Amino acid sequence: MRFTVPAPRAFGLLLGYLADLAVGDPGRWHPVAGFGRVALLAERRWYADRRDAGALQVGVLVGAAVGAGVVLEWVARDRPLLRMGVTAAAAWAVLGGRSLRREAVAVGGHLERDDLAAARVQITHLVGRNPDTLNAAGIARAAVESVAENTSDAVVGPLCWGALAGVPGLLGYRAINTLDAMVGHRSERYRRFGWAAARVDDVANLLPSRISTAVVIALAPAFGGRWGRSLRVVRRDAGRHPSPNAGPVESAFAGALGVTLGGVNTYGDTSEDRGTLGDGPPPGVADIFRATGLSEAVGAVVATGAVGFAAATATRRRSR
């Protein structure tokens, strides 16, 4: 008798999430890094200081990622165990929660030892800011903000799109997010070429960022905050942030942790005002560790919901 899996997408998401929780990103041959190298080659070939050139890059590369997901699910359509395995592998490849928290904890460790030079090097693994302009307080703020934003981008986003669209959703979302990280900047080079990547990423993260915000608000009391204060900070301050998706999430973290985030960040030769988010003092070293704990809790809640949604969807399909 052949072994079957009643909800391969749900079980695949669960296994992929647990693999990321236990192991994190592979040290070598990471699929996302491979996609990044392909994107860099495409940029060298197609780059032009025009929006349509950037839109071509996004369309081809994201389309290829989604298409690969469609093919993989089609090949496994009548083999539930294989479909579960493919979904688990894709989820593990695109999730980045453990690596995010590991990098942030390393930053906090350097700051605890008053090793500012090492902390400046470590923070470059999380943010694109000029580390030479950051003191200890600036590094702590950068780490907490990165944990907040990337909880949505590297954990909640993949889980949401995996639950909604399976392997194509997982691969397509990560392709969009990677392209935005590479070219979706407001620098002179990417102001027009990166426009499409940034706008598509805004759309793809609209739902995940709101889910992230809601879960952070709900979890605030478990991390020394109050859900009412976190909600108030989001309503008041989210719009001050230039990103429509990072603003709500970072505001929710600021309110839940009782700190103030935001301010002016320097990226190379350019500076950007991220607004002031929250009411409390600037974050310190301890707040980095609190933020990673909150991030892990958000991931657990959303993973439970995503797996439950995928299982319920599979049950409805079988009952038709």
Buried (B, 14 or more C-beta within 10 A) or exposed (E): EEEEBEBBBBBBBBBBBBBBBEEBBEEEEBBBEEBBEBBEEBBEEEBEEEBEBBBBBBEEBBEBBBEBBBEBBEEBEEBBBBBBBBBBBBBBBBBBBBBBBBBBBBBBBBBEEEBBEBBBBBBBBBBBBBBEEBEBBBBBBBBBBBBBBBBBBBBBBBBBBBBBBBBBBBBBBBBBBBBBBBBBBEBEEBBBBBBBBBBBBBEBBEBBBBBBBBBBBBBBEEBEBBBEBBBBBBEBBBEBBEBBBBBBBBBBBBBBBBBBBBBEBBBEEEEBEBBBBBBBEBBBBEBBBBBBBBBBBBBBBBBEBBBBBBBEBBEEEEEE
